Amino acid sequence: MDFDKPGRRERLSQLGFLMRHTFSILGRNGAILAPVFAMWAYATAMVAVFFAGILLIATGTGGGGWLLFGGLIMCVYKFFFYNRAELILSRLTFDTATGSSATRQDARSALAGLGAQTRRLALIDMAAAWINSRKNREDGLMGLLLGGLGEVWDLVNHFLLPAVAVDRLNLREGISRLKRLKDHVPETLIGVFGIDILGGVVGTVMGPLYLFGGLAAIGCGLLFGDGMPSAFSAGALHELSSDIPAVGAIGPDTVFNWFPVFIFAFVGFVLHGLFARAVTAIKVIYFTLFYSRIMHGEALDPGIRTDLEGYLDINDQDFSSAEASA
């Protein structure tokens, strides 16, 4: 077993491979996009509520605290909302793979009565999020163990989703089914203590945007600070230090304003949320089809079976070519 995380090139190659072949599945049933759009809308609204609260507080307008509280509630509820949307996405993917043109309402009807499973998945997701938030704060063995636990749950979660959505299994039954699935996992997907498919790809892609976008926002705050909202003004640079030299149009009397940084942070959080949900959707689709091929191979539509075999074999020639060209 390979205990190394996929590198930057391999992560982007995996993402490119899966995106190309995911579009072929989406082309057969546009309804698959409905839960993805729902997650995008929720992610955007959650960020907007938080930043609106910060804006109201910065400008001294009332109601900012309530908006922050509402954003906190949305941040907690997102685990339940996203898991429900992912189950719908998984069900729609399975129905499409078996030749059906199911709608979102059809998927919702098929998932009726699975509220308990959805809540349990959400609560475990909350625990996993806490573990992931702690792993970077711990050194040595504890950090390694926490990171391993987070990745094990990523593997288990993406196999449990189709087990619940397709076969309506409870979590205990779904975990027992993993014993049959584990022998079919492609080696290229194996990471630390489990599957690390697309692991860290969001940070890999968004990192350069944060770096260069943040520098550009700071530059705008320096060059145009005088004409921006006073609530975000940090004052003249000489107030920070009397030794600040003049560099071009920027000097000791230059007024720095945080407003561009605020706007960039808002856009950055929105883009991060959208991209993260897109990557999650690709993973849900992939693992649902993987689960369907193993557990319900006879139910797959013969017309798309060949395409699915190529899509699911991430170690095939297509992926190797993509990796070589990355």
C-alpha positions in Angstrom: 0.0 0.0 0.0 1.3 3.5 -0.9 1.2 5.8 2.1 2.1 8.9 0.1 -0.4 11.6 -0.7 -1.0 12.4 -4.3 1.2 15.3 -5.5 0.0 18.4 -7.1 0.3 17.0 -10.7 -1.5 13.8 -9.8 -4.4 15.6 -8.0 -5.0 17.9 -11.0 -4.7 14.9 -13.4 -7.2 13.0 -11.4 -9.6 16.0 -11.3 -9.2 16.5 -15.1 -9.8 12.8 -15.8 -12.9 12.6 -13.6 -14.4 15.9 -14.9 -14.1 14.9 -18.5 -15.9 11.6 -17.9 -18.4 13.1 -15.5 -19.7 15.4 -18.2 -20.7 12.3 -20.2 -22.9 11.1 -17.3 -24.4 14.6 -16.8 -25.2 14.7 -20.5 -27.6 11.8 -20.1 -29.7 13.4 -17.4 -29.5 17.2 -16.7 -31.4 16.6 -13.5 -28.2 15.4 -11.9 -27.1 19.0 -11.7 -30.1 20.1 -9.5 -28.6 19.0 -6.2 -25.2 20.5 -7.2 -26.9 23.9 -7.9 -28.7 23.6 -4.5 -25.4 23.1 -2.7 -23.8 26.0 -4.6 -26.8 28.3 -3.7 -26.5 27.3 0.0 -22.7 27.8 0.1 -23.0 31.2 -1.5 -25.9 32.3 0.8 -24.0 31.2 3.9 -20.9 33.2 3.0 -23.1 36.2 2.0 -24.8 36.2 5.4 -21.5 36.1 7.3 -20.0 38.9 5.3 -23.1 41.0 5.4 -23.0 40.7 9.2 -19.3 41.9 9.2 -20.2 44.8 6.9 -23.0 46.0 9.1 -20.9 45.8 12.2 -18.0 47.7 10.5 -20.3 50.4 9.4 -22.1 50.7 12.7 -25.4 49.6 11.3 -27.7 47.5 13.5 -28.4 43.8 12.8 -24.9 42.6 12.1 -24.8 40.4 15.2 -28.0 38.7 14.2 -26.6 38.0 10.8 -23.5 36.5 12.2 -25.6 34.3 14.4 -27.7 33.3 11.4 -24.5 32.5 9.5 -23.3 30.3 12.4 -26.6 28.4 12.3 -26.2 27.9 8.6 -22.7 26.7 9.1 -23.9 24.0 11.5 -27.0 23.1 9.4 -24.9 22.8 6.2 -23.8 19.3 7.2 -27.4 18.1 7.1 -28.2 20.1 3.9 -25.2 18.8 2.0 -25.7 15.2 3.0 -29.3 15.3 1.8 -28.2 16.9 -1.4 -25.4 14.3 -1.9 -27.9 11.5 -1.3 -30.2 12.9 -4.0 -27.2 13.3 -6.3 -26.2 9.7 -5.7 -29.7 8.4 -6.3 -30.0 10.4 -9.6 -26.6 9.1 -10.7 -27.6 5.5 -10.1 -31.0 5.9 -11.8 -29.3 7.5 -14.8 -26.7 4.7 -15.0 -29.5 2.1 -15.1 -31.2 3.9 -18.0 -33.8 6.0 -16.2 -34.5 9.7 -16.7 -35.4 10.3 -13.1 -36.0 13.8 -11.9 -35.0 15.4 -8.6 -38.5 14.8 -7.3 -38.2 11.1 -8.2 -35.0 10.9 -6.2 -36.5 12.6 -3.2 -39.4 10.2 -3.3 -37.0 7.2 -3.5 -35.2 8.6 -0.4 -38.3 9.1 1.7 -37.9 7.7 5.2 -34.1 8.0 5.3 -34.0 10.9 7.6 -32.3 9.0 10.4 -29.4 7.9 8.1 -29.0 11.4 6.8 -28.8 12.8 10.3 -26.2 10.2 11.4 -24.1 10.9 8.3 -24.3 14.6 9.0 -23.3 14.2 12.7 -20.3 12.0 11.7 -19.4 14.6 9.1 -19.4 17.3 11.9 -17.0 15.1 13.9 -14.8 14.6 10.9 -14.7 18.4 10.3 -13.6 18.9 13.9 -10.9 16.3 13.5 -9.6 17.9 10.3 -9.5 21.3 12.1 -7.4 19.8 14.8 -4.9 17.7 12.8 -2.9 20.8 11.7 -2.6 21.9 15.3 -1.2 18.7 16.5 2.4 17.5 16.0 3.9 14.1 15.6 1.9 10.9 16.0 -1.3 12.7 17.1 -1.4 14.8 14.0 -0.8 11.7 11.8 -3.6 9.8 13.5 -6.1 12.7 13.2 -5.2 13.1 9.5 -5.6 9.3 9.0 -9.0 9.3 10.7 -10.2 12.2 8.5 -9.2 10.3 5.3 -10.7 7.0 6.5 -14.0 8.8 6.9 -13.7 10.4 3.5 -13.4 6.8 2.1 -16.2 5.4 4.2 -18.5 8.4 3.6 -18.3 8.2 -0.2 -19.1 4.5 -0.2 -21.9 4.8 2.4 -23.7 7.5 0.4 -24.6 5.1 -2.5 -25.2 2.3 0.0 -27.9 4.5 1.6 -29.2 6.1 -1.5 -29.4 3.0 -3.7 -30.1 0.2 -1.3 -31.5 2.2 1.6 -29.1 0.5 4.0 -28.5 1.8 7.5 -24.9 2.8 8.5 -24.1 -0.5 10.1 -25.2 -2.5 7.0 -23.4 -0.1 4.8 -20.1 -0.4 6.7 -20.3 -4.2 6.5 -20.6 -3.9 2.7 -17.3 -2.1 2.6 -15.6 -5.5 3.2 -16.8 -6.6 -0.3 -15.9 -3.3 -1.9 -12.4 -2.9 -0.5 -10.9 -5.5 -2.9 -12.0 -3.5 -5.9 -10.3 -0.2 -5.0 -7.9 1.0 -7.7 -4.4 1.3 -6.3 -3.9 4.8 -7.8 -6.7 6.0 -5.4 -5.1 4.7 -2.2 -3.7 7.4 0.1 -2.9 7.6 3.7 -4.9 4.9 5.5 -7.5 5.0 2.7 -8.6 6.6 -0.5 -7.3 10.1 -1.0 -9.0 10.8 -4.4 -8.7 14.4 -5.2 -7.4 15.0 -1.6 -6.3 18.6 -1.2 -7.2 19.5 -4.8 -9.3 22.5 -3.6 -6.3 24.0 -1.8 -4.0 23.1 -4.7 -6.1 25.1 -7.1 -7.2 27.9 -4.9 -3.8 28.5 -3.3 -2.3 30.7 -6.1 -5.6 32.6 -6.3 -5.4 33.5 -2.6 -1.8 34.5 -2.9 -2.0 36.7 -6.0 -5.5 37.9 -5.4 -4.6 38.9 -1.8 -1.6 40.9 -3.0 -3.7 42.7 -5.6 -6.4 43.5 -3.0 -3.7 45.0 -0.7 -2.3 47.0 -3.6 -5.8 48.4 -4.3 -6.3 49.3 -0.7 -3.0 51.3 -0.8 -3.5 53.0 -4.2 -7.2 53.9 -3.9 -7.7 53.9 -0.1 -8.7 57.6 0.1 -11.8 57.1 -2.0 -13.1 54.0 -0.2 -15.6 53.6 2.7 -14.1 55.2 5.8 -15.4 52.4 8.0 -12.6 50.2 6.6 -9.9 52.8 6.7 -6.7 51.8 8.6 -5.3 55.3 8.5 -2.1 56.6 7.0 1.0 54.4 6.8 3.1 56.8 8.9 0.7 56.0 11.8 2.1 52.5 11.8 5.8 53.5 11.4 7.5 56.8 10.8 10.3 55.0 8.8 8.1 53.8 5.9 9.9 54.9 2.7 8.1 56.3 -0.4 7.8 53.7 -3.2 6.3 55.2 -6.3 2.8 56.5 -5.6 2.9 54.9 -2.1 4.5 56.8 0.8 4.1 57.6 4.5 1.0 59.6 3.9 -0.7 56.9 1.9 -4.0 55.8 3.5 -4.6 52.1 3.5 -8.2 50.8 3.3 -9.3 47.2 4.1 -12.3 47.3 1.8 -10.6 45.6 -1.2 -9.3 42.9 1.1 -12.9 42.5 2.5 -14.3 42.2 -1.1 -11.5 39.7 -2.1 -12.1 37.6 1.0 -15.8 37.5 0.2 -15.2 36.4 -3.4 -12.5 34.0 -2.4 -14.8 32.3 0.2 -17.6 32.0 -2.4 -15.3 30.5 -5.1 -13.8 28.1 -2.5 -17.3 27.0 -1.5 -18.4 26.5 -5.1 -15.3 24.6 -6.1 -15.3 22.4 -3.0 -19.0 21.5 -3.7 -18.1 20.7 -7.3 -15.3 18.4 -6.3 -17.6 16.7 -3.8 -20.2 16.2 -6.5 -17.6 14.6 -8.8 -16.6 12.3 -6.0 -20.2 11.3 -5.2 -20.8 10.5 -8.9 -17.7 8.5 -9.2 -18.2 6.4 -6.1 -21.9 5.9 -6.9 -21.0 4.5 -10.3 -18.2 2.4 -8.7 -20.7 1.0 -6.1 -23.3 0.4 -8.8 -20.8 -1.5 -11.0 -19.8 -3.8 -8.1 -23.1 -4.3 -6.4 -25.6 -3.9 -9.2 -23.7 -4.6 -12.4 -26.6 -6.4 -13.9 -28.8 -3.4 -13.6 -26.6 -1.0 -15.5 -27.8 0.2 -18.9 -25.9 -1.9 -21.5 -25.7 1.2 -23.7 -23.4 3.0 -21.2 -21.7 0.1 -19.6 -18.6 0.4 -21.8 -18.3 4.1 -21.0 -18.7 3.4 -17.3 -15.9 0.8 -17.4 -13.5 3.4 -18.9 -14.7 6.1 -16.5 -14.2 4.0 -13.4 -10.8 2.7 -14.3 -8.9 5.8 -13.3 -5.6 3.8 -13.9 -6.3 3.3 -17.6 -4.4 4.8 -20.5 -6.6 7.9 -20.5 -5.5 8.8 -17.0 -1.9 7.9 -17.7 -1.8 10.2 -20.7 -3.4 13.0 -18.7 -0.9 12.6 -16.0 2.0 12.6 -18.4 0.8 15.8 -20.0 0.2 17.6 -16.7 
